[in-house]
């Protein structure tokens, strides 16, 4: 994707959301729209393996509202059909460690070859139909909602490394 098209796509994605500057600290009421935390996870990370069917990667996430490091993400995947890699459908457990607390989300991750690029690049997405947040602590305690992922991953160095270009939207329902 050309840089201009990528920027326009990202601007379009963000214009559809209400991006919160504070991360979980503001008061909400049941009639409020969801609070959205917009994050970017990019870079080349070493693959860490829990067992032959479960890998994870850990790195910094950057706030799309401030451009600054907002915390860390641990992205863990397990092949959905319980076979070994390669696999195109995964169960993903994502732990966002942010100022004031953590948010853990679990969802189905779909992976498809990126036909416009050389082999080894993939479109990756997590688009939960309902709530995917399974745990929240600190200022996020008691919050529910979902985490959505739109990404391109470069798997040409897998299993040693994977390069990520992810946009995460975490929608937190109002407390109440």
C-alpha positions as CSV (number, residue, x, y, z in Angstrom):
1,X,0.0,0.0,0.0
2,X,1.4,3.4,-0.9
3,X,2.1,5.7,2.1
4,X,-0.5,8.2,1.0
5,X,-3.2,5.5,0.8
6,X,-2.2,4.1,4.2
7,X,-2.5,7.6,5.8
8,X,-5.9,8.1,4.2
9,X,-7.1,4.7,5.4
10,X,-5.9,5.4,8.9
11,X,-7.5,8.9,8.9
12,X,-10.8,7.4,7.7
13,X,-10.6,4.7,10.4
14,X,-10.0,7.3,13.1
15,X,-12.7,9.6,11.9
16,X,-15.3,6.9,12.6
17,X,-14.3,6.7,16.3
18,X,-14.4,8.9,19.4
19,X,-10.8,8.7,20.6
20,X,-10.3,9.2,24.3
21,X,-7.3,11.2,25.4
22,X,-7.4,9.7,28.9
23,X,-7.2,5.9,29.2
24,X,-10.1,4.8,31.4
25,X,-9.8,7.6,34.0
26,X,-12.8,9.7,33.1
27,X,-16.2,9.2,34.6
28,X,-18.9,7.6,32.3
29,X,-22.6,7.0,32.6
30,X,-24.7,4.3,30.9
31,X,-25.9,6.7,28.1
32,X,-22.3,7.7,27.0
33,X,-20.8,6.3,23.8
34,X,-18.0,3.8,24.2
35,X,-14.6,5.2,25.2
36,X,-12.1,4.3,22.5
37,X,-8.4,3.8,23.0
38,X,-6.5,3.8,19.7
39,X,-3.1,2.2,19.6
40,X,-0.4,1.2,17.1
41,X,1.9,-1.8,17.5
42,X,4.7,-1.9,15.0
43,X,8.2,-3.4,14.7
44,X,10.1,-6.6,14.3
45,X,9.8,-8.9,17.3
46,X,11.4,-12.2,18.3
47,X,8.9,-15.0,18.5
48,X,8.6,-16.5,21.9
49,X,7.1,-20.0,22.1
50,X,5.0,-21.4,25.0
51,X,4.6,-24.8,23.3
52,X,4.6,-26.0,19.7
53,X,1.1,-24.6,19.0
54,X,1.4,-21.3,20.9
55,X,3.6,-18.3,20.2
56,X,3.7,-14.7,21.5
57,X,5.3,-11.4,20.9
58,X,5.7,-8.5,23.3
59,X,6.5,-4.8,22.6
60,X,5.5,-1.2,23.0
61,X,2.2,0.3,21.8
62,X,2.0,3.9,20.8
63,X,-1.1,6.1,21.3
64,X,-2.6,7.3,18.0
65,X,-3.8,10.4,19.8
66,X,-0.5,11.5,21.3
67,X,2.2,9.6,19.2
68,X,3.8,8.6,22.5
69,X,4.5,5.2,24.0
70,X,1.3,4.3,25.9
71,X,2.3,0.9,27.3
72,X,3.0,-2.6,26.1
73,X,1.2,-5.4,24.3
74,X,1.6,-9.1,24.6
75,X,0.1,-10.8,21.5
76,X,-0.4,-14.5,22.0
77,X,-1.8,-16.8,19.4
78,X,-2.9,-20.5,19.4
79,X,-3.8,-22.3,16.3
80,X,-7.6,-22.4,16.3
81,X,-8.0,-26.0,14.9
82,X,-5.4,-27.3,17.4
83,X,-2.9,-28.2,14.8
84,X,0.6,-27.0,14.5
85,X,1.7,-23.9,12.5
86,X,1.1,-22.7,9.8
87,X,-2.5,-21.9,10.5
88,X,-4.9,-19.2,9.1
89,X,-7.3,-18.9,12.1
90,X,-6.0,-18.4,15.6
91,X,-7.4,-17.8,19.1
92,X,-5.6,-14.6,20.1
93,X,-5.2,-13.4,23.7
94,X,-3.9,-9.8,23.9
95,X,-2.8,-8.2,27.1
96,X,-2.5,-4.4,27.0
97,X,-0.5,-3.0,29.9
98,X,-1.4,0.7,30.1
99,X,-0.9,3.5,32.7
100,X,-3.3,2.6,35.5
101,X,-4.1,-1.0,34.6
102,X,-4.3,-3.8,32.1
103,X,-6.9,-4.9,29.6
104,X,-7.0,-8.5,28.3
105,X,-9.0,-9.4,25.2
106,X,-9.6,-12.7,23.6
107,X,-10.8,-13.1,20.0
108,X,-10.6,-15.0,16.8
109,X,-7.7,-13.8,14.6
110,X,-8.0,-14.3,10.8
111,X,-4.9,-14.4,8.6
112,X,-5.0,-14.1,4.8
113,X,-2.1,-13.9,2.3
114,X,-1.5,-10.3,1.1
115,X,-1.7,-11.0,-2.7
116,X,-0.4,-7.5,-3.7
117,X,2.9,-8.1,-1.8
118,X,5.5,-10.8,-2.1
119,X,4.9,-14.1,-0.3
120,X,5.1,-14.0,3.4
121,X,3.0,-10.9,4.0
122,X,-0.5,-11.3,5.5
123,X,-3.6,-9.3,6.2
124,X,-4.5,-9.9,9.8
125,X,-7.7,-9.0,11.6
126,X,-9.7,-9.5,14.8
127,X,-13.3,-8.3,14.5
128,X,-15.3,-9.5,17.5
129,X,-19.0,-9.7,17.0
130,X,-19.5,-9.0,20.7
131,X,-17.5,-8.2,23.8
132,X,-14.0,-9.6,23.8
133,X,-12.5,-8.1,27.0
134,X,-12.2,-10.9,29.5
135,X,-10.2,-9.1,32.2
136,X,-9.4,-5.5,33.3
137,X,-7.5,-4.2,36.3
138,X,-6.8,-0.8,37.9
139,X,-8.7,2.1,36.4
140,X,-10.2,-0.3,33.8
141,X,-11.5,-2.7,36.5
142,X,-15.1,-3.7,35.8
143,X,-15.0,-2.3,32.2
144,X,-16.3,-4.4,29.4
145,X,-16.0,-4.0,25.6
146,X,-14.0,-5.2,22.7
147,X,-10.6,-4.9,21.0
148,X,-10.5,-4.8,17.2
149,X,-7.3,-5.3,15.1
150,X,-6.5,-4.3,11.6
151,X,-3.0,-5.2,10.5
152,X,-0.4,-6.4,8.0
153,X,2.2,-8.8,9.3
154,X,5.5,-9.8,7.6
155,X,6.1,-13.4,8.3
156,X,9.1,-14.0,6.0
157,X,11.4,-14.5,9.0
158,X,9.0,-16.7,10.9
159,X,9.5,-18.7,13.2
160,X,12.4,-16.5,14.4
161,X,10.8,-13.1,14.0
162,X,7.6,-11.4,12.8
163,X,7.2,-7.8,11.8
164,X,3.9,-6.1,12.9
165,X,2.0,-3.1,11.5
166,X,-1.1,-3.1,13.7
167,X,-3.9,-0.6,14.5
168,X,-5.9,-1.5,17.6
169,X,-9.1,0.1,18.7
170,X,-10.2,-0.8,22.3
171,X,-13.8,0.1,22.8
172,X,-14.8,0.3,26.5
173,X,-18.4,0.4,27.4
174,X,-19.5,3.1,29.9
175,X,-19.3,2.0,33.5
176,X,-22.7,1.5,35.0
